[in-house]
Amino acid sequence: MLNKFKHSLFFCLILYSYKTEPMLELKIKDENKKEGTYKADKNIVDGLFLTVDNNKVIENSETFNIDLAQEDGKVKTILKALDKVAIVTIVVNPKTQFQYFVGGDLNLKALIKVDEKEMPNNIKEVVLKAYHVIQKSSLVSKIKEKV
């Protein structure tokens, strides 16, 4: 129980400090090539957006078929790769959920310079993993085109 509280408090403190921008809407295609709108709250660096508003996280998850169910007391991280982008969803509890939209144009140098207080290194690692999944998928597509 104490561990659950520590995780919730940690993520709540991080999310509380974010100043959101006017809603950002990004048009992307899902795995069925159907266009959907991803709603974000803040641009972190080029190619990386953050959504902290719980209602937007739920809406994005419904639009892009992301399952938010979690085991009680465990933080859940979901990586959803789409066409040239990925969505990283972190579910602390039903009221504390957030998402990172990772584009293929992610500015890696700028990401590394983001302060640990704004984006902890463990989250940067997940974002980098999502970026590498996008790059690998793109490379495989290019190879298939040439064969």
N, C-alpha and C positions, 0 to 999 in steps of 0.2 A: 504494500500500500504506500509506504513512504517513497519507494522508487518511482511509482506511478505519479505521485505528487511532484517529485523533483523534476521529472520529464515535463509534466504539464506546466509547471512554474517556469522552467527554462524557456520553453517555446513561447509561452504567453509573454514573457518579458521581451523576447526578441521581436515578436509580432507587434507588441504594443508600441515599440519605438518607431515603426514604419510610418512615414507620412505618405499617404496614398495620393495619387494623381487623379485627374478626372478619368472615368472609366476608359480603359483601352480595349478595343475589340480587334481581334486578329482572326482573319478568315483562313482556315486550314481545312485540309481534306482528311477524313478518317480512313481507316483501313479498307473501307469499301469505296473509296474515292468520292464519297459524298461530302460536300462542303458544309462546314459547321463554323460557328463563331465561338472563339475562346475569349473569355472576359478576364482581363488582368487589372490589377490595381497600380502597379508600379513597374517601371523599367529600371532594372538594376544596372546592366551594362548592355552594349549592343548584342542582340541575340538572346537576352535573358530577361524574362518578365516574372513578376511575383504576383500571386493572388492570395490575399489574406482574408477577404470577406467570405465568411462561411457560406452565405447564400450563393455567391458566384462559384465557389468551389463545388458545391452540390450541383449547380446548373452545368458547369463545365464537365463534371463527372458523368452526368446523365447524357450530355451531348456526345461525349467520346467514349462511352461504355467503360467507365472506370468504377470498379467495385470498392466502395468505401467501408464495407463491413470489416470489423477487426475483432481480434480476440480481446477479451476484457483485460485492461491494464497494460496492453502491449502497444508500443508505437509501431505503426504500419507504414512502410514506404513502398509505393507502387511506381514503377517505371513503365510508361505506356509510350511505345515508339509508334509514330504515325508516318506519313509521307514527308520525309525530310525534316521533321521536328519530333520532339518528345515532350511528354508532360510527366513531371515528377510530382506525385502527390504524397504528402506526409499527413497521416491521421494520428493525432495524439489522443483525442477522444472525439465524440460526435460534435462537440462545440468548438474544438480547436483543431482545424484542418487548414492546410495551406498547400499551394501548388506553385511549381516553377515551370514555366514554358521555356523550353530550350530549343533554340533555332540552330540550323546548320551554320549560321553566320556568327555563332557565339565568339565574342572577343576574349580569347583565352588570357591574354596579357592583362586586360582590365579585370577579368574575373579574379585572377590571382592577387591583384592589388586591393580587392574589396576587403575592408576591415573585418576581422574575426567577430567583432561585436555585431556587425550588420549581417554577416553570413558566416556561421561557424564552419570550420574546416571539414567536419563530417558531412555537412550538406554540400559543400563545394565538391567533395569526392563523388557524391551521388549525381550531381549535375554534370561533372566530367564524365562519369560512366554513361549517362544518357547521351552526351555529346558524341562519345566514341561509338555508341550503338548507331546513332544517326550516320556517322561517317562510314562505318562498316557497311551499313545498308546501302548507302549511296555508291560505295565502291563496288559492291556486288552487282548492283543494277547496271553500272557502267560496263563491267566485265561481261554480263549477260548480253548487253546490246552489241558488243563487238564479236560475240561468238556466233 
